[in-house]
């Protein structure tokens, strides 16, 4: 028996959890977590198989819902988020889908931030609406609007903080109080901060959602998602959908994400430093109307971000004089920045949200969300920040 399996990792710092948690060594005494590339598992007897399938005996059954590599990733992310249990999924949207399928039924109601990822809006509007679930969208930073939108049928409040792409900050503790007063759950998408910068569960949230495709991988290699919550919520309401629906994270992707977690804290620190320097430089440019970055004193929620986050994140967005034409000119003038809608990569990426990530929203919806034609979003990577700035200068 590996004595390290008995350690209570909750007593350790997040940097240690990120490197050590979740690895239960096999009889081969490996130092690195292996990839268990198997679809099924062998039982010693028919009796043992029956006990496994009934849930009376712990152990692996089928890799659609039990795999040692995926389990290791789940244990590690749960520890880092200070949560009881984590479930991994094939993508961030699959994680949100499973969450909704597990928690919602006909007649239920959701209150969501207006400034969530475009596909999340469409999931609520175009798909769950067909099955009798209604959604109201409100201003992320207005607690009174959240409370006013709650009805007796509201099941949960859903938000991203910081938001995409305007990097607005919600007061998680205040929204948790509102949700719990009305017997609702609070769901926080923590993709921009990761647990190294923000722990929503410790601030009162009930559920944390991740697109592990972003900073958790950190190198743009794999697609995945995760949900972290109490063991009771996971076991009774979300895990049954994963087991049946099959939106499964592959063992290989889980292994990649485990590696990503090991360097997450040090990467996020560097992302924050570069993003702060870039935001400060952008604020000095004449044809930049506004810079959206919580590390700037000019940001409306700067003090709130200082209170509930340990860093300001690696994403900067800004609005240009000249609208879409100037935004596209800037993007097209870059030489090494990657023109892609993905974020959280060690490579700096640049995109025009109105025509990419949020293009499937109506023009009216984009206006309500503050996504203008002149808005550009940069996920600041780990290149030298002077080189990033110099790559932007010609287009500005």
N, C-alpha and C positions, 0 to 999 in steps of 0.2 A: 504493500500500500504506500502510495506517495504521500509523505507527511505534509507536503505543501497543499494537498487537497483539503486539509483540515484547517487551514488558515482562514481567519475571518478578514477578508480583504476590505470590508467596510471600514476597518480601522486604519487603512493606509491612504496616502495621498493619491490623487487622480493619476499622476504620472506613473506611479508604481502599479496601480490597477490596470492602466493601459498596456503595460508590458507583461504583467504576470497573471492576471485573472483569467479563469476559464480553461486553463490547460490542466487536464487530468492525464498524467502520463500513462501510456500503455505499458505492457510487459516488455516492450522494446527499449524503454528508457530514453526515448527521443528528447532532445532539447528544444526542438521547434515543433509547433503544433502540426500534425500531419493532415493531409487531405483524405478524408474517408470517401473515396469514390466508389460508392456502392448504392444500389437502389434498394436492396432488401437485407435482411439479417436472418441468421440461422438460429433456431431454438433447440435446446437439448432434448425436448420432448413435446408431445402434443399438449400435455398438461401446462408446460411453461408457456407455450404459444397462446393457449387460452387465457392464462393469467395476464399475459402482456396485453392482449387485445381488449380485455375487459377493464384494464387499468388497475387491477389488483396488485400487479407486480411491475416495478419500474424497469425501464430498458427500451432499447430501440425496436421499432416495429417495421417501419417503412420510411424511406428518405423523403417522402412528400411532407412528412411532419416530424420526423425524428432522425437527426443525423449528428454525429459527434462533433464535426467541424462547425456546423451551424450552431449547435448548442454552445460551443466554446465562445463563439462570437456573441451570442445572446447573453451569456453570463457576464462577459466583459462589459458590454454596453450597459447592461442593467446596473452593474456596480458603479460605472462612471457617472450614470445619471442619478445615482442614489435611489434607484427604484427596486421593487421587489422582483420583477420579472420582465423579460423582453421577448418579443417574437419577431423573427426576421422574415422578410418578404422579398419577392422578386423585383420590386421597384418601390419608390416612394409612394406613387399613386396606388399601387397594390396594397400598401400598408393602410392608406386612408380608406380605400374601398373596403378592406376587411374590417376596419374599425367601424365604419358605417353599417355594414351588413350585420355585424355582431350586436350593435347597440340599438339600431333603429327598426321601427315597424310602421305599418300603415297608420297615418294619422299623427305621427310624431313631427316635431318641429325642431329646426336647428337655427341658431343665430351665429352668423359667420362674419368675420371681418371682410370688408369690401376689398381690402388690399391683400388677398391671398393669391397664390399662384393661379394663373388663368385656368388651367385644367381642373383645379379644385372647384372653382366657380362653376365650370361646365358640368362637373360631376354632380353637384347639388342641383343645378338648374335643369339640365337636360336629361338626367338619368334617374336620380332618386325622386324627382318630381313626378315621373311616370308611375311610380309605385306608392304615391300618396304621402310622400315626405315633403314638407314645405320648408323653405329657407328664407330668412330675412338677412340682408347684408347691411352692415352698419359701419360707421367710422371707427377705425381701430383705436384711436386715442381718446374717444369720448365715452367714458363710463356710463353716463346718463343715457346715451343712445342704446348701449347694450342692455341696460336694465329695462328700458321702455319697450324693447323688442321682445322680451321674454313673455311667453304665454304659459298657461297650465300644461300645454303639450310639449314644451321645450325639453329636449333630452340633453343637449350639450351646447356649449359655446366653443367655437373653433376659430383659432387665430394663428398667424405667423408673427413672431416678433424677434428680431427686426423684420420688417415687411419687405416684400419683393415687388417692385424695384425701388421704392422711395425710402427705404431704411427708416421707417417710422417705428417708434417704440411704444408698446402697450405696457400698462402697469399690471403685471401679472397678479400680484397680491390683491390688488383692488378688484380685478375681474374675478378672481377666485372667490372672494367674499361675496360678490354679487351672485355668482353661479350657485354657491352653496346655500345662500339664503332662499333660493328658489328651487332647491333640490335638483340642481343641474350639475353636470360634470363640466370641467374646464379642460379643453384639449389644446395643447400648444405645439406648433411645429417649430422645432428648435434647430432647423437645418443651418441657419446663418451663423449661430453662435457655437453650436455643439456644446456638450457638457463641460468643456474646458473653460468656456466663457460664461455660461449661464446654466443654472439648474432649476428649471421650472417646477419640478416636483417639490423642491424645498421652499418654493415661493407660494405653494398652495395649489398648483395645478394637479389634476388627477391623471392625465395621460400626456405623454410626450410622443410626438411623431418625428421620424427622420426620413429624409432621402439620403441613404448612405452613399449614393452616387457622388455626392458633393464632397464636403471636407473630410468625411470619415475615410473615404478612399483617398482623396487628395491628389490623385494622379490621372483622373479621367479614364480609368481602365474598365470598371464594372458598374452595372446598374443594380441597385438594391434599395430596400427600405426596412424600417423597423418601427415597432410600437413598444413603449415602455409604460407599465402601469402596475397596479397592485396585482398580486397573485390571483386574487378572487376575480377581478375584472377580466384578466387574461384567460384564466382557466374556464370560467363559465360562459363568457360572451364572445371572445375574439378567437381563442384557440380552436373552438369547434368549427368556425368558418374556414380557418387555415387547413385544418385536417380534411374538410370536405371539399373546399373550393380549389385548393392546390396552387395558390399563388406563392410558390415555394422559392426560397433563396437557394441557389446551388451551392454545394460544398466548396467548389473552387472560388466562387465569389466571396463566400464567407471567409475563406482563408486569406484572400486579398484584403478584405476589410479588417481582419484581425491585424494584419501587418500595418494597415493604415492607422489604426488606433494607437499603435506603439509610438508613432511620431506625431500624433495629433497635437499635443500640447505645445511642443516646440514649433511646429508649423504655424499654429494659430497665432502664437506670439509674433512671429515674423510677418505673417499676413497683416496683422493689426498695425505693426510699425510702418510697413510700406504703404498701407491704405491711408494712414494718418498723414504721412508726408505728401502723398499724392493729393489728398483732399485739400490740404493747406495750400498747395501750389495752384490747384484749380480755382480756388476761391480768389486768387489774385489776378486771374485772367479776365481781360475786358469783355470778351464775348461769351463768357459763362455767366448766365443770369443767376443761377442758384446751384449750390452744391448740397447734396443730401448725404450727410455722414454724421453719426452721433458723436464722433470724437471732436467735432467742431463746436466751439462755444455758441455759434450761431444756430445750431440745431435746436429745434423746439423742445426735444426731450433729452437734451444733453445731461442734465442733472439726474434724471430718472435712469438713463443708461449707466451712469457712474454708480448708481445705487444697486441695480440688480444685475449688472454684468461686470465681469472682471477684465474685459477688453471691449473695444468698440467694433471689432469684426473686420473682415477683409473686402467688403463690397462698398463701392462708392458709386453713386449716380449723380448726374448733373444735367442741367437744362441749358441748351445753347440758344443764343440769338440766331434766328434764321430757320428755326424749325427743322423739319425732316431733311431738307436739302443740305443744311449745314451739318446735321448729325451724320448723314450718310457720307458726306465729304470727309469728315473727320475719321470715320471708321475706315473708309477706303484708302485714306492716306497713310495708315499705319503700315509698318514694314514687318514687324515680328509679332505684334499682338495677335492673338488668335481670334478671328471673327467667328464666334460660336456662342450659342445660348447657354451652354453649360457654365457652371461656376464652381468655386471651391477647389480649383486646380492649382498646382504649383506653377503652371504657366498662366500668365495674365490673359484674360479673355475680355472681349468687348462686344456689346450687342446693342441693338435698337429695339427696346421692349415693345413699342407700339406695332412694329411690323414682324415681330418674332414671338416671344414668349406670351404676349397678351394680344396677339393679332386676331384670335378667334372670338374675343369679346367684341361686342358692338361698340361703335364710336361713343355712344352715350355712356356705356359702362366704363370705358377707358377714361372719359372725362371725369366721371364721378370718382374714379380711383386715383385721379391726378396724374395719369400717364399721358403726357403731352407728346406731340410729334418731335419736339426738340430734345427729348430725354434720351440720354445715353447711360448705360450701366457698365461698369468695369468691375470685374472680379480680380482684385489685385493679387498677382502671383508672387513668387519668391525671387524673381530676377532683381538685379540692382535697380533701386527705385529711380536713380538718375537716368538709366537707360529707358525705363518706362516713360518717364516724363519727356525725354528727347524724342521718343517715338510718336508722342502725341503733338508735339510742337508744330510740325508742318501743317497739320489739319486745323490748328487753332489760329 
